[in-house]
Amino acid sequence: MSSEIRKIGIVGAGQMGKGIAQVCALAGFDVAVNDVSDERIGAGIDDISAHLCRAVERGQLDEARRKAALGRIRPASSYAAFADSDLVIEAATENEEVKRKILSDLGPTLRPGAIVATNTSSISITRLASVTGRPEQFIGIHFMNPVPKMQLVELIRGIATEDRTFETAKQFIADLGKTVTVSEDFPAFIVNRILLPMINEAIYTLYEGVGTVEAIDTAMRLGANHPMGPLQLADFIGLDVCLSVMQVLHEGLADSKYRPCPLLVKYVEAGWLGRKTQRGFYDYRSGTPVPTR
Ligand code: NAD
């Protein structure tokens, strides 16, 4: 490990926070994980543990590395646990108010020079930087889902991000064995600027009755050679995250082509958020995904 990062704090132990914690611990970093309650933090660490055990069973990881990685992860019930962190990554819910509160509370608890990053999928890095009290040491480090599997990480500088912050973040990603692409700070950056309108269009295709859930996903899997259909992928990402990204694109670029599909809004209002709530465009409760339309 060559970067000046050793200790990492993570805010948010949802699907992304857990994945980030796991890859960091496997790469030899010490990781402290925070969420809204001790129960959530505990559940997050239990999930990471179960994931690592499955990797051992499949022969993808040896027992000594599993044990060492798990030993590097600790719960952080308050930001005081981040006092010695070199880097804190915010991976909480995709909601600007939530993120602004976290980032403004976090700043004073960190040592000077510590870097703060956000894993936001879409929100302006420059705008979030403004509440951190350290915009020069703030950057977007956007991991892909699922973090342990996906090779890419997008790096996004805010207007004030210093070169040192950028270079340190780049080295950190290299230390994780992942590949960086650099994106300018525009709504949804590169991957989601392209991917989410495609998913939203798939939902319109469903909404307008052009095809069923199954027809749309099969069409894109076999007709465009995508590994997953767009509705399957939406469920995997989380429909609340998809909606938030579309709203940021719609508001940020002021173009009606980014209007979130009303059917997506309806699913989110119903609390059908995809895999994480067991129901979205598919119902996962029986173990076999069943289309909900
Ligand atoms: P998630 O809903 O699985 O997890 C979010 C977590 O944040 C929850 O555990 C929640 O309790 C926690 N949280 C909410 N408010 C908090 C607070 N004030 N303090 C601490 N924790 C808090 O969401 P996710 O999919 O893990 O997304 C997290 C971030 O990663 C979002 O910014 C999202 O846009 C981004 N992201 C998501 C994906 C994806 O495919 N889901 C991919 C890349 C980036």
Residues whose N, C-alpha, C, O or C-beta is under 5 A from the ligand:
A	BS01	NAD	V11 G12 A13 G14 Q15 M16 G17 N34 D35 V36 A91 A92 T93 E94 V98 N119 T120 S121 F143 M144 N145 F236 I237 G238 V241
